[in-house]
Amino acid sequence: MFYYLLEPIMTYNFFLIAAAVIPAIILMVRVWRADRYEKESPWLMWQLVKGGILSSLLAMVEERVCSRILGLAVPENTVLYNVILYFVIVAVAEESSKYIFLKRNSWNSPEFTTQYDGVIYAVVTSLGFGLWENISYVLQYGFRTAVVRAVTAIPGHACFGVFMGVFYGFARKYENYGKPGLSKACRFLSVLFPVLLHGAYDYIATMERTSGGWYFLAFIIVLFAVSFALVGRASKKDRHIV
């Protein structure tokens, strides 16, 4: 009796979770299959996904604390407030958290042997973040949210991961070649570019809620197109770095 009462709720939540998870898995497989050399081990992939999930929890704490402080210092719904919120608090918290777990799980991995591996690792970590974030949004707001986020937020996290991974791969290469200064600069850029793109994504999306969203649509089309081109180029020009 108890099972039959709960079955509709359990079934509904199962489909919501599936709708939240499947887009991230599809993108992970797409990037992983573009690797022309040795495929990464399932164990490493799981470590990166898990790191992405943990980074979402870390970012959530950072965002809540910093947004409360911001609310006390700057009037809400002002341009200054939104710029600080999306570019400084949200984007920095989320992208730096991803980078922390990305570097922790992959920088010294013996599987990090080609430059394109950096793209794979960063995208998988970012999609682990987006996967967990998507589950929470979908369970809270329903299937319509899953559909919208499947074509915006999940690919958005993947795109941020592409930019992070391109510079992260360069950083590992320069480190291996005995150029620590260039490696450090690339590690900085591997966070800076995703932060700027993430901040612009959130800021434009928020500002366009009442104006049809044409600027946001144009932004994500360009973002996705450039990111896919970068994945193709990075895969085609991939080289061993050890």
Secondary structure, DSSP 4 states (H G I P E B T S, - for coil): -HHHHHHHHHHHHHHHHHHHHHHHHHHHHHHHHT--SPPPPHHHHHHHHHHHHHHHHHHHHHHHHHHHHHHHHS-TTSHHHHHIIIIIIIHHHHHHHHHHHHHHHHTT-TT--BHHHHHHHHHHHHHHHHHHHHHHHHHHH-HHHHHHHHHTHHHHHHHHHHHHHHHHHHHHHHHHTT-HHHHHHHHHHHHHHHHHHHHHHHHHHHHTTTTTTHHHHHHHHHHHHHHHHHHHHHHHT--B--
